Amino acid sequence: MQFKMLQLTEIIYIACKGNVVFAGTPATFVRLAGCNLACDFCNTDYSLKFLMSGEDVVARVREMCADCP
């Protein structure tokens, strides 16, 4: 399967996720770039930082979070 290039803002690892059912679970988040909503309350920069193929994103997530379920 061939993946297209993804526009990314960041890939981050968080040791303990804090949301309800998954509280205390390690997690990796892939934040895509290009949100077009421009909400007044948003404090996140969604500008394009880098491009990666889908395969590279999966490999990076596996590398960053080998212990994530």
C-alpha positions as CSV (number, residue, x, y, z in Angstrom):
1,M,0.0,0.0,0.0
2,Q,1.3,3.4,-1.0
3,F,0.7,6.3,1.4
4,K,0.7,10.0,0.4
5,M,2.7,12.6,2.2
6,L,1.1,14.0,5.3
7,Q,1.4,17.6,6.4
8,L,2.4,17.5,10.1
9,T,2.8,20.0,12.9
10,E,4.3,17.6,15.5
11,I,4.6,14.0,16.7
12,I,4.7,13.9,20.5
13,Y,5.1,11.2,23.1
14,I,3.3,11.6,26.4
15,A,4.2,9.1,29.1
16,C,0.8,9.1,30.9
17,K,-2.3,10.1,29.0
18,G,-4.9,11.7,31.3
19,N,-8.2,11.0,29.6
20,V,-10.9,8.9,31.3
21,V,-10.6,5.3,30.2
22,F,-7.0,5.6,29.1
23,A,-5.7,7.5,32.2
24,G,-2.1,6.5,32.9
25,T,-1.6,4.9,29.5
26,P,1.4,5.9,27.4
27,A,0.4,7.5,24.1
28,T,1.9,9.2,21.0
29,F,0.0,11.9,19.3
30,V,0.3,12.8,15.6
31,R,-0.9,16.4,15.0
32,L,-1.7,17.1,11.4
33,A,-1.2,20.6,10.0
34,G,-3.7,22.8,8.2
35,C,-6.7,23.3,10.5
36,N,-8.9,25.9,8.7
37,L,-11.2,26.7,11.6
38,A,-9.2,29.5,13.3
39,C,-11.2,29.2,16.5
40,D,-10.7,32.2,18.8
41,F,-10.0,30.0,21.8
42,C,-7.4,27.8,20.1
43,N,-3.8,28.2,21.4
44,T,-2.3,25.6,19.1
45,D,-0.1,26.4,16.1
46,Y,-1.4,24.2,13.3
47,S,1.1,25.6,10.7
48,L,3.0,23.1,8.5
49,K,6.3,22.1,10.1
50,F,7.3,19.1,8.0
51,L,6.1,16.4,5.6
52,M,6.3,12.6,6.2
53,S,4.9,9.6,4.4
54,G,2.4,7.5,6.2
55,E,4.9,4.7,6.5
56,D,7.4,7.1,8.1
57,V,4.8,8.4,10.6
58,V,3.9,4.8,11.6
59,A,7.6,3.9,12.0
60,R,8.2,7.1,14.1
61,V,5.3,6.4,16.4
62,R,6.4,2.8,16.9
63,E,9.9,4.0,17.7
64,M,8.7,6.7,20.1
65,C,6.2,4.6,21.9
66,A,7.2,1.0,21.8
67,D,5.4,0.3,25.1
68,C,2.0,1.9,23.9
69,P,-0.8,-0.6,23.5
